[in-house]
Amino acid sequence: MTEASAGGASSGDTGSAFVDVGSAEELARRPLQTVTLGRTRIALVHRAGRFSAISGVCNHVGGPLGDGKLDGEWVVCPWHHWKFHCESGRGEPGYENDQVPTHAVEVRDGRVFVAVQAATPRRKQAHTAHPLATLIRRGEPGGPALDAPLRVLGISTTGMDVANPRFSTSDELLDTAIARAAALGAETRTIKLRELQFRHCEGYYSKSARACTWPCSITQMDPSDQMERVYEGVVNWADVVLVATPIRWGAASSLYYKMVERMNCVQNQETIADRILLRNKVVGLVITGGQDNVQGVAGQMLTFFSELGCQFPPFPFIAHSRGWSAEDMERNVAYVQQSADLHDGARALLERCLDTCRALLGVRIGAEKPTRGGRKAHRLDVRAEI
């Protein structure tokens, strides 16, 4: 960034105040850069042997245009890729009525001077809102009635080859819980992250708090990004979300972390805009692993979803692990397949989630004592053939 000194101000033939922003030879070495006129940011362009200048503030959420890139005649914002013509300041085709101010530029005696006063105004064209921008909430216009069937979303985060599926202990228990939800009259969906194509979080928040948006910046820019299905399911559709993960090296799966990093945009709305996207949402967890660290995995997951404003039932997770020294994974699979306790625990977890959700919605819940399924003192004797 080049900052003009106060002593560099002068007047051109037009009568507007101009500011000396630096050596023409040095500034011409970069096709696009930010210079400042006092407190005004300018995107200075050098293209085809000539200089031009437009406002350095994007119309979208104030991204620094001068820190972006030049794509032919278009200045591309580094935050969300909105484009403005380097000379006219107008938006790309289809958004010509979107315009950032332009500033006159003169080169005198090897120095570049930029006019302080804008030559054209800023105009903002209404862009079509992304469907996720409209929140759908139970009991509110556009959402289901309070007494309509509850909605249960299962999210599988285990990773495997979709074309050659194998048995998954976390999926097995998640499927059991979802089946119980359907049997109780709830609407159900299951999302398997391994079947979605979605990009990693690209850390827009690390550039500026305003750079992280709802809907997610990537979702707005990339129609092929399928993280939209998770956003729609969790934010707009579900009352209860069941998240299932295997334990991988003492932590939740890499697909789980890829998903929750992309959900930063939900949490950031709370801190940036004081806007709570998740209301009366109940989360339950299914955690399985051949080796241990159940409490560590559960702790991270509970912390994350609590930061989103979610609620939890009594005993909010079921889990299974045979411990650090258990390397005979075939016995672990057989145990989960045959364990009535774990399957009963998955059903009971789902029922606790539904009861908690009904309580949040002001609907009468069952009076039965909640059971902490999946944790009993006896063992199942499993004999697996190899």
C-alpha positions in Angstrom: 0.0 0.0 0.0 1.2 3.5 -0.9 0.2 6.3 1.4 0.3 9.8 -0.1 1.8 12.5 2.2 -0.2 15.7 3.0 2.6 17.7 1.4 2.0 16.0 -1.9 -1.3 17.7 -2.6 -1.7 20.0 -5.6 -4.3 21.3 -8.0 -4.8 20.2 -11.6 -6.3 22.1 -14.4 -9.8 20.9 -13.4 -9.7 22.7 -10.1 -9.9 19.4 -8.1 -7.3 18.7 -5.5 -4.8 16.1 -6.5 -2.5 14.1 -4.3 1.0 12.8 -5.3 0.9 9.0 -4.6 4.4 8.2 -5.8 6.8 7.6 -8.6 5.2 6.6 -11.9 8.1 4.2 -12.6 7.7 2.4 -9.3 3.9 2.3 -9.3 3.9 0.9 -12.9 5.6 -2.2 -11.7 2.4 -3.6 -10.2 -0.9 -3.8 -12.2 -3.0 -3.3 -9.1 -2.3 -1.8 -5.7 -3.9 0.2 -2.9 -2.9 3.8 -2.3 -4.5 6.2 0.2 -5.6 9.8 -0.1 -5.7 10.7 3.6 -8.3 8.2 4.8 -9.7 7.3 1.4 -8.6 4.0 -0.1 -8.0 3.9 -3.8 -7.4 1.0 -6.2 -4.7 2.2 -8.6 -4.5 0.3 -11.9 -1.7 0.3 -14.4 -2.7 -1.4 -17.6 -1.7 -1.0 -21.3 0.8 1.8 -20.3 -1.7 4.0 -18.5 -2.9 4.6 -15.0 -6.6 4.6 -13.8 -8.1 4.7 -10.3 -11.3 3.5 -8.7 -12.5 3.4 -5.1 -10.6 0.8 -3.1 -13.8 -0.2 -1.3 -16.0 -2.9 -2.8 -19.8 -2.4 -2.9 -20.4 -5.8 -1.3 -19.1 -5.8 2.2 -16.2 -3.3 1.9 -13.5 -5.6 0.6 -10.2 -3.9 -0.4 -10.3 -3.8 -4.2 -6.7 -2.7 -4.5 -5.5 -5.9 -2.7 -7.3 -8.1 -5.3 -6.2 -8.9 -8.8 -6.6 -7.6 -12.3 -8.5 -9.8 -14.7 -8.2 -8.1 -18.1 -10.1 -4.8 -17.6 -11.7 -5.9 -14.3 -10.6 -5.4 -10.8 -11.5 -8.5 -8.8 -12.2 -8.1 -5.1 -10.1 -10.5 -3.0 -12.9 -11.2 -0.6 -15.8 -12.5 -2.7 -14.7 -11.9 -6.3 -17.0 -9.1 -7.2 -15.7 -7.3 -10.3 -15.5 -3.7 -11.3 -14.2 -2.1 -14.5 -10.8 -0.6 -13.9 -11.7 2.7 -15.7 -15.5 3.2 -15.5 -15.9 1.5 -12.0 -19.0 -0.3 -13.3 -19.9 -3.9 -12.4 -19.4 -6.8 -14.6 -22.0 -7.7 -17.3 -25.4 -8.2 -15.7 -24.5 -5.8 -12.9 -23.7 -2.6 -14.9 -25.7 -0.5 -12.4 -23.3 -1.6 -9.7 -20.6 1.1 -9.7 -17.8 2.2 -7.5 -16.5 5.8 -7.7 -13.7 6.6 -10.2 -10.9 9.2 -9.6 -9.0 11.2 -12.2 -5.3 10.4 -12.6 -2.5 12.5 -14.0 1.2 11.9 -14.5 3.4 14.9 -14.1 7.2 14.9 -14.2 7.4 11.2 -13.5 5.0 11.4 -10.5 1.4 10.0 -10.3 -1.3 12.3 -9.0 -4.8 11.1 -8.1 -7.8 13.4 -7.6 -9.3 13.5 -4.1 -12.8 14.1 -5.3 -14.5 11.2 -7.0 -15.5 11.9 -10.7 -18.5 9.5 -10.5 -20.8 8.4 -7.7 -21.1 5.0 -6.0 -24.2 3.1 -7.0 -25.4 -0.2 -5.6 -27.5 -2.6 -7.7 -29.6 -5.1 -5.8 -28.2 -8.6 -6.2 -30.5 -11.6 -6.1 -30.3 -12.9 -2.5 -29.1 -16.5 -2.0 -32.0 -18.8 -0.9 -30.2 -19.4 2.4 -30.4 -15.7 3.3 -34.1 -16.3 4.2 -34.3 -18.1 7.5 -37.0 -20.7 8.0 -38.1 -21.3 11.6 -40.7 -23.5 13.1 -43.7 -21.6 14.3 -42.9 -18.6 12.1 -44.2 -17.5 8.7 -42.9 -19.9 6.1 -41.9 -22.5 8.6 -43.7 -25.6 9.9 -46.3 -25.2 12.6 -45.3 -25.8 16.2 -47.3 -29.0 16.4 -46.2 -30.4 13.0 -44.0 -33.5 13.1 -40.5 -32.9 14.3 -37.6 -33.1 11.9 -34.5 -35.2 12.5 -31.4 -34.8 10.5 -28.6 -37.4 10.7 -25.1 -36.3 9.6 -22.5 -39.1 9.0 -18.9 -37.9 9.0 -17.2 -41.2 8.5 -15.0 -41.2 5.4 -14.8 -44.1 3.0 -15.0 -44.9 -0.7 -18.6 -44.2 -1.8 -18.3 -46.7 -4.7 -17.1 -49.5 -2.4 -18.8 -49.0 0.9 -17.8 -50.9 4.1 -19.5 -51.4 7.4 -19.2 -48.3 9.6 -19.9 -48.6 13.4 -20.9 -44.9 13.7 -23.2 -45.1 10.7 -24.8 -48.3 12.1 -25.9 -46.6 15.3 -26.9 -43.4 13.4 -29.1 -45.5 11.1 -30.7 -47.1 14.2 -31.5 -43.7 15.7 -32.9 -42.4 12.4 -35.1 -45.4 12.0 -36.4 -44.9 15.5 -37.2 -41.3 14.7 -39.2 -42.4 11.6 -41.0 -45.0 13.6 -42.1 -42.3 16.1 -43.5 -40.2 13.2 -40.7 -37.7 12.8 -39.6 -36.5 9.4 -36.1 -37.7 8.7 -33.1 -37.0 6.5 -29.5 -38.3 6.4 -26.5 -36.5 5.0 -23.4 -38.5 4.4 -20.5 -36.0 4.0 -18.5 -38.5 2.0 -21.1 -38.2 -0.8 -20.8 -34.4 -1.0 -18.3 -32.3 -2.9 -17.5 -29.2 -0.9 -14.5 -27.0 -0.5 -12.5 -26.5 2.7 -13.0 -23.3 4.7 -10.7 -20.7 3.1 -10.5 -18.5 6.2 -12.3 -15.3 5.0 -12.7 -14.4 8.7 -9.0 -14.2 9.1 -8.9 -11.4 6.5 -11.6 -9.4 8.1 -14.6 -10.0 10.3 -16.9 -8.7 7.6 -15.3 -11.0 5.0 -17.1 -14.0 6.6 -20.7 -13.8 5.5 -24.0 -15.7 5.8 -24.6 -17.5 3.6 -21.0 -18.7 3.5 -18.8 -16.8 1.0 -17.9 -19.9 -0.8 -21.5 -21.0 -1.1 -22.4 -17.7 -2.6 -19.6 -17.8 -5.1 -19.6 -21.5 -6.1 -22.9 -23.0 -7.1 -21.3 -26.5 -7.3 -20.3 -26.4 -3.6 -22.5 -28.9 -1.9 -22.0 -27.6 1.7 -25.2 -25.8 1.0 -27.1 -29.0 1.8 -25.7 -29.1 5.3 -26.5 -25.4 5.8 -30.0 -25.8 4.6 -30.5 -29.0 6.7 -29.1 -27.7 9.9 -30.1 -24.0 9.8 -33.5 -24.2 8.1 -34.9 -27.7 8.2 -34.0 -29.8 11.2 -35.3 -29.6 14.8 -32.9 -32.3 15.9 -29.4 -33.0 14.5 -27.6 -36.2 15.2 -23.9 -36.1 14.3 -22.0 -39.4 14.1 -18.3 -39.7 13.9 -15.6 -42.4 14.3 -12.6 -41.6 16.4 -9.5 -41.0 14.3 -6.2 -40.6 16.3 -8.1 -39.4 19.3 -10.2 -36.9 17.5 -13.4 -36.7 15.4 -13.0 -37.5 11.7 -11.4 -35.2 9.2 -14.7 -34.8 7.4 -16.3 -33.6 10.7 -13.7 -30.9 11.0 -14.0 -30.0 7.4 -17.7 -29.5 7.9 -17.5 -27.5 11.2 -14.8 -25.2 9.8 -17.3 -24.3 7.1 -19.9 -23.7 9.8 -17.8 -20.8 11.2 -20.0 -18.6 9.2 -22.9 -19.6 11.4 -21.0 -18.8 14.6 -19.5 -15.6 13.2 -23.0 -14.2 12.6 -23.4 -14.2 16.4 -20.2 -12.3 17.0 -20.3 -9.9 14.0 -24.0 -9.2 13.6 -25.6 -10.3 16.9 -27.7 -12.6 14.8 -28.6 -16.1 16.1 -29.2 -18.5 13.2 -29.9 -21.6 15.2 -32.9 -21.4 17.6 -34.4 -24.3 19.5 -32.1 -26.8 17.8 -31.2 -30.0 19.7 -28.0 -31.9 19.0 -27.1 -35.5 19.9 -23.8 -37.2 19.2 -22.8 -40.8 18.2 -19.1 -41.5 18.8 -17.4 -44.8 18.1 -13.8 -45.9 17.8 -11.7 -48.9 18.1 -9.4 -46.9 20.3 -10.1 -44.3 23.0 -10.6 -40.6 23.8 -14.4 -40.6 23.8 -14.5 -37.7 26.3 -12.1 -35.6 24.3 -14.0 -36.0 21.1 -17.3 -35.4 22.8 -16.0 -32.3 24.6 -14.9 -30.7 21.3 -18.2 -31.5 19.6 -20.3 -30.3 22.5 -18.3 -27.1 22.8 -18.7 -26.3 19.1 -22.4 -26.9 18.9 -23.0 -25.0 22.1 -21.2 -22.0 20.6 -23.8 -22.2 17.7 -26.6 -21.8 20.3 -27.7 -25.5 20.2 -29.3 -27.3 23.1 -28.6 -30.8 24.4 -30.6 -33.6 26.0 -29.7 -35.2 29.2 -26.7 -37.5 28.4 -26.2 -35.9 25.0 -24.0 -38.6 23.4 -23.6 -42.4 23.1 -20.2 -43.8 22.5 -18.2 -47.0 22.2 -14.5 -47.7 22.3 -12.6 -50.8 23.2 -9.5 -48.9 24.3 -6.0 -48.1 23.2 -4.6 -51.6 23.2 -7.5 -53.1 21.1 -6.0 -53.6 17.6 -8.3 -56.4 16.5 -10.8 -54.2 14.7 -12.8 -57.0 13.4 -14.0 -57.7 17.0 -14.9 -54.0 17.4 -17.1 -54.2 14.3 -18.7 -57.4 15.4 -19.4 -56.0 18.9 -21.3 -53.0 17.5 -23.2 -55.2 15.1 -24.4 -57.5 17.9 -24.7 -55.2 20.8 -28.3 -54.7 21.9 -27.2 -52.1 24.4 -25.6 -49.8 21.8 -28.6 -50.0 19.5 -31.0 -49.4 22.4 -28.8 -46.5 23.4 -29.0 -45.0 20.0 -32.8 -45.2 20.1 -32.9 -43.8 23.6 -30.6 -40.9 22.6 -33.0 -40.0 19.8 -36.0 -40.1 22.1 -34.2 -37.8 24.6 -33.5 -35.4 21.8 -37.1 -35.3 20.7 -38.3 -34.8 24.3 -35.8 -31.9 24.7 -37.0 -30.4 21.5 -40.6 -30.6 22.5 -39.8 -29.0 25.8 -38.1 -26.1 24.0 -41.2 -25.7 21.8 -43.6 -25.8 24.8 -45.0 -29.2 23.8 -45.8 -31.9 26.5 -43.0 -34.4 26.9 -42.9 -37.9 28.3 -42.4 -38.4 32.0 -40.2 -41.5 31.8 -36.8 -41.4 33.5 -34.1 -40.9 30.8 -31.8 -43.9 30.4 -28.2 -43.6 29.7 -28.1 -46.2 26.9 -25.0 -47.8 25.7 -23.2 -47.9 29.1 -24.0 -51.0 31.1 -21.8 -53.0 33.3 -22.0 -56.3 31.5 -20.1 -57.3 28.3 -21.2 -59.0 25.2 -19.1 -62.1 24.4 -18.3 -61.7 20.7 -16.6 -64.5 18.7 -15.6 -63.2 15.3 -14.4 -65.5 12.5 -11.4 -64.4 10.5 
